[in-house]
Amino acid sequence: MVDAADDIRRGIGEATERIARAAAAAGRSPGEISLMGVTKFQPLEAIYAALKCGLSLFGENRVQEMDEKSSKWNGPEAAWHMIGHLQRNKARRAVELFGCIQSVDNIELAGALERIMAEKQGDSPGHAVYPIMVEVNVSGEESKQGTAPEKSFALIEHIAVKCPHIEIKGLMTIGPITSDRKAIRASFASLRHLRDELRGKFGLKLPHLSMGMSGDYETAIEEGSTIVRIGTAIFGARGR
Ligand SMILES: *Cc1c(COP(=O)(O)O)cnc(C)c1O
């Protein structure tokens, strides 16, 4: 475990440095970019080690795994975002376990979240609106979750107009699975352009672009990412 903790410390140190370098190269402040540790299939000890190194934002892909982790959790408070596909019947548990759902990609799920949050607000008026992000499949790969860019307008309009209990903080995407750097960059740039278009059209702030993983986060930062989601480059290969 000591070895693993050392590796995690090194991984976080290196990612932090590379984030700062990529930000500087793009004329951005590193403070604009949050480093999320993606902890799917990682043991709690690894997450505790990351917390000790100053990491405080984490991402999980599955409600069930988060539920198990949360029931055994014995560490300080941390922020958790849901970044994997969310089924509507798990939405209620998801809002209890996560501070933000980054993977909203259809109107039915947005509607379910709205109803759940409206109900909760009924219990305690003044309850804050629940932050979400809209996942967009920019690259159009069929295997991927996320709304198609052309459908994102209807989804975002629906949430902005009909869902007062949830608030869109920005857009999320997974880069294309390719070694073609130009294609990766173009994909991240597309998400930024889409965000700019949506801002203009709906008057939303959409401050966040969640994009960039272990293999492509520097490119994502150069294209405007505000949250990079890093798993293997911090925690090593996943246990399952
Ligand atoms: C697993 C995962 C990551 C992290 O991937 P790495 O390549 O290990 O950094 C980021 N985002 C999502 C949505 C993931 O599922």
Ligand as a Chemical Component Dictionary entry (heavy atoms), coordinates in Angstrom:
data_LIG
# 
_chem_comp.id                   LIG 
_chem_comp.type                 NON-POLYMER 
_chem_comp.pdbx_formal_charge   0 
_chem_comp.three_letter_code    LIG 
# 
loop_
_chem_comp_atom.comp_id 
_chem_comp_atom.atom_id 
_chem_comp_atom.alt_atom_id 
_chem_comp_atom.type_symbol 
_chem_comp_atom.charge 
_chem_comp_atom.model_Cartn_x 
_chem_comp_atom.model_Cartn_y 
_chem_comp_atom.model_Cartn_z 
_chem_comp_atom.pdbx_ordinal 
LIG C1 C1 C 0 -12.815 6.103  -16.844 1  
LIG C2 C2 C 0 -13.194 7.489  -17.224 2  
LIG C3 C3 C 0 -12.277 8.558  -17.147 3  
LIG C4 C4 C 0 -10.821 8.369  -16.781 4  
LIG O1 O1 O 0 -10.144 7.675  -17.780 5  
LIG P1 P1 P 0 -8.555  7.523  -17.748 6  
LIG O2 O2 O 0 -8.205  7.270  -19.174 7  
LIG O3 O3 O 0 -8.264  6.370  -16.865 8  
LIG O4 O4 O 0 -7.981  8.774  -17.255 9  
LIG C5 C5 C 0 -12.734 9.832  -17.445 10 
LIG N1 N1 N 0 -14.012 10.068 -17.807 11 
LIG C6 C6 C 0 -14.916 9.070  -17.900 12 
LIG C7 C7 C 0 -16.310 9.399  -18.292 13 
LIG C8 C8 C 0 -14.535 7.761  -17.623 14 
LIG O5 O5 O 0 -15.440 6.778  -17.754 15 
# 
loop_
_chem_comp_bond.comp_id 
_chem_comp_bond.atom_id_1 
_chem_comp_bond.atom_id_2 
_chem_comp_bond.value_order 
_chem_comp_bond.pdbx_ordinal 
LIG C1 C2 SING 1  
LIG C2 C3 SING 2  
LIG C2 C8 DOUB 3  
LIG C3 C4 SING 4  
LIG C3 C5 DOUB 5  
LIG C4 O1 SING 6  
LIG O1 P1 SING 7  
LIG P1 O2 DOUB 8  
LIG P1 O3 SING 9  
LIG P1 O4 SING 10 
LIG C5 N1 SING 11 
LIG N1 C6 DOUB 12 
LIG C6 C7 SING 13 
LIG C6 C8 SING 14 
LIG C8 O5 SING 15 
# 
